[in-house]
Each structure stands twice: as structure tokens, then as C-alpha cells.
Amino acid sequence: MVMHMSIRVAVSGASGYVGGEVLRVFSAHPDVEFGALTAHSSAGDALGAHQPHLRQLADRTIVDTTPENLAGHDVVVLALPHGASAEIAAQLPPETLVIDCGADHRLQSAEAWAEYYGGDHAGTWPYGMPELITPTGHQRDVLPGTTRIAVPGCNVTAVTLGLQPGVAAGVVDPTDVVAVLANGYSGAGKKLAVPYLASEALGSAQPYAVGGSHRHIPEIIQNLTSAGAADVRLSFTPTLVPMSRGILATVTAPLATGVNVEAVRAAWEDAYADEPFVHLLPEGQWPTTAATLGANTCLVQVAVDGKAGRVVVVSAIDNLVKGTAGAALQSMNVALGLPETTGLTTIGVAP
Ligand SMILES: NC(=O)c1ccc[n+]([C@@H]2O[C@H](COP(=O)([O-])OP(=O)(O)OC[C@H]3O[C@@H](n4cnc5c(N)ncnc54)[C@H](OP(=O)(O)O)[C@@H]3O)[C@@H](O)[C@H]2O)c1
């Protein structure tokens, strides 16, 4: 007989896109049971009114996001706008495992926080990207036993997992990184705004946060520095395209001096040979967002553009799974000493 532990999980922001995906993804974990489901303006509503695809939880009532309602859980997952999560997290007991899907605790630099987000920096939590290359190994090495996890930004995950092997192996020059992304609309959350209306979105692609203003830029630089870059300069441009989920990141950087094509491919092969969720595709096969939908995977391909003298990496993720809810569950497993892959799938939904 297989014995299971019981992990009581509260989900805050349960009416939103990330909260809904946390509920969907965590439902597949054999040890998880859900406690409080909290939010803000939807408090008092049945969850099914906001997340009709979660049939097993449709009759549960959403309650207010308060320390009292979040008390008595082993794990609290925060899927709230930035600012709101720091405020509530500060009121939760130190022994509760708090997993923040928002940005409040990701950045190490208070200056970067002030520049890109504004206001006071809430502090830095252990970063929830187990595959991140660090000066001493991988980020998964420092997560066991932690009671605070900052889940990465979705674009950050796509760009970091795409480029970090080349940075760590020294086969690309990180002082001239260019990243252009195609993004699904769920990345913007459920809020209503004119650019997100179907009449604006369908049949059209629109860039946003052009010119170095996107909030994920300092987080990507932080990660590539962790992977070994002494100096990172990044041009980052996301583009909304008419799909609900998914990020396709195309990231290029100059080929480092004296490096050949074989060394480039070897860098990515070596980095990801043993990773359960980050897969370098066979040569010539390119990632698509469709192949990652619903799965906790990041699919990666790399090529050398010899005439341009640049390495070209393409990576694909589901922004709501590997880009947030899946990363949250993966990091929870590591923090609690469970097998990292428990409850997570690499099986996508296609076509
Ligand atoms: N969408 C993505 O792909 C993605 C990926 C990675 C990380 N994230 C991050 O995850 C967080 C949630 O994003 P989302 O896309 O799920 O946004 P969303 O769809 O707009 O959902 C926001 C949730 O937060 C609740 N909320 C709003 N203000 C609140 C407050 N003051 N106190 C308590 N709850 C409050 C909302 O509750 P009511 O509906 O009841 O008002 C709702 O449940 C954000 O920090 C975002 O940056 C998003």
C-alpha cells in the first residue's frame, strides 16, 4: 500500500488565471488537499462562477484574503497582484510554506525593484526555478526546507531556460542579448482593458512595454548573472498574439570568440540532459507553444547563424504551467523533500 502525506493548501487569488491554474495543476498532486480559496471582489461567490472548468471545486465558496482565513494550512499559494502578496505574506507565520506567484519577492536588488515596480522592496525570497544554474550548482540545491518561495515571472522562465546553458558554458556573449517574445493573452491576467478586447486581439499582433521598460528585464538579468554572466545587456520585446496561453521566446546573442557549432549544441545538451521538464529538441525540430499547453515543460532548440555571428535559441512554455503554477508545484515538492516531479505532467494538449 502506498502511504501519502496530507498537504493542506490554501490558494489566494483563486478567481484569477493563475489561481485557477494553481488549483488545476495542484489537483493532480496525490498529497494535496485544498483548504481556503480566497480572493478579493469575488469573495462570497461560488468558485464555479469564476473557474467553471474546475468541476470538483465548483461548489466551494471564495472567502476574503485575510491572515485568519489563511491560517492553519501547510502551504499558502499567493496568486495576487504585486504589492497585495507582500502585504498578506508579512502576516503569515514563518513555519507556513508561502509560495508567491507574484513579483514581490523575486528581485535581489531594491534599486531594481524601485526602478521597475516602484515603492518599497518587500525583500528577497528563495527563487522558485529549480533548474536555474547558480555559481555552486542549481537553484534546487537551496530550496529544501525553505518556507518562502518566489515563483519566477513567465517571460523570465522562457528566456532564462532558453539562454542560460550558453551563458554558463561561455559560448555566447551576454552583453548583447536580444529577446523577442510571442505571448498569449492570459499573461495579462483577467483584467478588462481595451487592448485585451477580442476586437483588438483577434487577427492582430501587438507589442507592449517596448524600449526596455518591461518589469521582467531585471529578473532575467539577475538569472543570467546567476548562470555566470559578468555583464548582461538585454533588449526585451514581448508581443501579444491571438492565443490564450503560451510564450514563444526567440533569444539571440553573439557567438563567443573561437567557439564552434559543436560546442554550442554540447552546452545545451549537457545542461538539460537530466532535467525532467526542460527538453532540448532533436536537431532541426523547433519548439511550438502548442506542444507545451497544459504541461510543465519548456521546449528548447538552439542554432548558430554563422553569417550573423549569433546563437539563436527558441524556447516555448505554457505561461500558466511552467510559467507559474507548475513551477510553484515543482518548487513546493523540492521544499518539502518530495520527488520534484510529483503530480506534474510533461504531456501537453494538442493540436
Ligand atoms: N497570468 C500569467 O501568465 C502569470 C504568470 C506568472 C505570474 N503571474 C503573476 O500572478 C499574479 C496573478 O496573476 P493573474 O494573471 O492570475 O491575475 P488575475 O487573473 O487578474 O487575478 C488576480 C487575482 O487576485 C485577486 N486580487 C486582486 N486584488 C487583490 C487584493 N487587494 N487582495 C486580495 N486579492 C486580490 C483577484 O480577486 P478578485 O477577482 O476576487 O478581485 C484575483 O483572484 C500576478 O502577480 C501576476 O503577475 C501571472
The ligand as a MOL file (V3000), in Angstrom:
LIG
                    3D

  0  0  0     0  0            999 V3000
M  V30 BEGIN CTAB
M  V30 COUNTS 48 52 0 0 0
M  V30 BEGIN ATOM
M  V30 1 N -1.0360 35.3540 -15.9120 0
M  V30 2 C 0.1710 34.8050 -16.0090 0
M  V30 3 O 0.5160 34.1580 -17.0160 0
M  V30 4 C 1.1400 34.9440 -14.8670 0
M  V30 5 C 2.3140 34.1740 -14.9060 0
M  V30 6 C 3.2340 34.2910 -13.8620 0
M  V30 7 C 2.9420 35.1250 -12.7950 0
M  V30 8 N 1.7930 35.8580 -12.7870 0 CHG=1
M  V30 9 C 1.5180 36.7010 -11.6160 0
M  V30 10 O 0.4990 36.0580 -10.8280 0
M  V30 11 C -0.2990 37.0470 -10.1580 0
M  V30 12 C -1.7730 36.8190 -10.5170 0
M  V30 13 O -1.9160 37.0000 -11.9280 0
M  V30 14 P -3.2600 36.6220 -12.7110 0
M  V30 15 O -2.8840 36.6230 -14.1420 0
M  V30 16 O -3.8940 35.4370 -12.1180 0 CHG=-1
M  V30 17 O -4.1890 37.9080 -12.3840 0
M  V30 18 P -5.7900 37.9660 -12.3810 0
M  V30 19 O -6.3590 36.9800 -13.3280 0
M  V30 20 O -6.1260 39.4030 -12.5760 0
M  V30 21 O -6.2020 37.5310 -10.8870 0
M  V30 22 C -5.9030 38.3490 -9.7810 0
M  V30 23 C -6.4150 37.6920 -8.5140 0
M  V30 24 O -6.0070 38.4770 -7.3910 0
M  V30 25 C -7.1660 38.8270 -6.6190 0
M  V30 26 N -6.9380 40.1590 -6.0230 0
M  V30 27 C -6.8320 41.3430 -6.6590 0
M  V30 28 N -6.5470 42.3250 -5.7790 0
M  V30 29 C -6.4980 41.7430 -4.5610 0
M  V30 30 C -6.2670 42.2130 -3.2440 0
M  V30 31 N -6.0250 43.5140 -2.9810 0
M  V30 32 N -6.2950 41.3270 -2.2230 0
M  V30 33 C -6.5440 40.0230 -2.4530 0
M  V30 34 N -6.7680 39.5230 -3.6770 0
M  V30 35 C -6.7410 40.3580 -4.7180 0
M  V30 36 C -8.3200 38.7870 -7.5820 0
M  V30 37 O -9.5090 38.5830 -6.8380 0
M  V30 38 P -10.9710 39.0980 -7.3300 0
M  V30 39 O -11.1640 38.5640 -8.7070 0
M  V30 40 O -11.8870 38.4830 -6.3380 0
M  V30 41 O -10.9510 40.6040 -7.2570 0
M  V30 42 C -7.9360 37.5920 -8.4530 0
M  V30 43 O -8.2610 36.3900 -7.8100 0
M  V30 44 C 0.2500 38.4130 -10.6140 0
M  V30 45 O 1.1580 38.8810 -9.6570 0
M  V30 46 C 0.9580 38.0870 -11.9190 0
M  V30 47 O 1.9940 38.9980 -12.2100 0
M  V30 48 C 0.8930 35.7830 -13.8000 0
M  V30 END ATOM
M  V30 BEGIN BOND
M  V30 1 1 1 2
M  V30 2 2 2 3
M  V30 3 1 2 4
M  V30 4 1 4 5
M  V30 5 2 4 48
M  V30 6 2 5 6
M  V30 7 1 6 7
M  V30 8 2 7 8
M  V30 9 1 8 9
M  V30 10 1 8 48
M  V30 11 1 9 10
M  V30 12 1 9 46
M  V30 13 1 10 11
M  V30 14 1 11 12
M  V30 15 1 11 44
M  V30 16 1 12 13
M  V30 17 1 13 14
M  V30 18 2 14 15
M  V30 19 1 14 16
M  V30 20 1 14 17
M  V30 21 1 17 18
M  V30 22 2 18 19
M  V30 23 1 18 20
M  V30 24 1 18 21
M  V30 25 1 21 22
M  V30 26 1 22 23
M  V30 27 1 23 24
M  V30 28 1 23 42
M  V30 29 1 24 25
M  V30 30 1 25 26
M  V30 31 1 25 36
M  V30 32 1 26 27
M  V30 33 1 26 35
M  V30 34 2 27 28
M  V30 35 1 28 29
M  V30 36 1 29 30
M  V30 37 2 29 35
M  V30 38 1 30 31
M  V30 39 2 30 32
M  V30 40 1 32 33
M  V30 41 2 33 34
M  V30 42 1 34 35
M  V30 43 1 36 37
M  V30 44 1 36 42
M  V30 45 1 37 38
M  V30 46 2 38 39
M  V30 47 1 38 40
M  V30 48 1 38 41
M  V30 49 1 42 43
M  V30 50 1 44 45
M  V30 51 1 44 46
M  V30 52 1 46 47
M  V30 END BOND
M  V30 END CTAB
M  END
